[in-house]
Amino acid sequence: MNKFTIKDIENFTGIKAHTIRIWEQRYPLFQPKRKDTNHRIYDNDDLKALLRIAYLYHHGTKISRIAALSTAEQNKLSLEIAGDSDTYLMQVNELIAATLDYDQPRFESIFLNLVLHAGFEKCITQVIYPYLEKIGVLWLTGNVNTAQEHFSSNIIRTKILVAIDGLPMNYQADDHFLLFLPEGEFHEIPLLYVQYLLKKHGKWVTSFGPNVPVSDLAPFVTAKKITHIYTHMLTNLTRKALNSFVTDLSLQYPHVKILLSGPHISPFSHPLPENVQLLSNLDALTNSF
């Protein structure tokens, strides 16, 4: 059973701790436990209830009305709002709840419904990516354990692999992309989604997967006349380490176009080598070829 502080709840719901305390006093919505120090402690059920309440509140429902609804009525209203909305906050919250409970049937059902109603790409970019960001925060703060993180990420990984396998490979394409994650990088989902996008756009794609030394690419790059190398970096490298990595990659493969993405690639302090392009988003990727 996970335990959350009121500050954790504030971060996950977007509702100020002071507001949550007032709600607790005025409405019988939830009853946090107390530590010996009298600090509030919330469990999985509290978080799920508060995520549902926050969803309704952020979509304009007054807290007094929410408090008057049963859990079933809150769920019904959430579904009605979700049906009229272009955002997917409710589905993100439902995936978090399923992860906390290791509820694989529920997790897969949410994913499938998203694909059926929104399409695979919108499912990934508008639900899965925000979900992974929230799960990352939960993990960093010790509120999601490693088993829960592996549980959800491997379900998502499997779904993307199935989507990749369902697309034909264009072996006659002029561009041949080699995808990899550098040594120490194991978060494969962004790489897999790029593999899906490239394959969908008719590119020849080969992936070496995670944790690959740059030098290991050389025999394949030479043998297969690779035109593009793509990698995604989540690790927050120092500026010096990032400069060194990009420069080494460029020098080892001077005739290959190097594409890099990730949240921490912007602090490159030197002029970029001519064959290197930093991608700020997925649109930049598709515009690069």
Buried (B, 14 or more C-beta within 10 A) or exposed (E): EBBBBBEBBBBBBEBEBEEBEEBBEEBEBBEBEEEEEEEBBBBBEBBBBBBBBBBBBBBEBEBEEBBEBEEEEBBEBBEEBBEEEEBBBBBBBBBBBBBBBEBEEBBBEBBEEBBEEBEBBBBBBBBBBBBBEBBBBBBEBEBBEEEBBEBBBEBBBEBBBEBBEEBEBBEEBEBBBBBBBBBEBEBBBBBBBBBBBBBBBBBBBBBBBBEBEBEEBEEEBEEEEBBBBBBBBBBEBEEEEBBEBBBEBBEBBEEBBBBBBBEEBEEBEEEBBEBBBBBEEBEEBBEEB
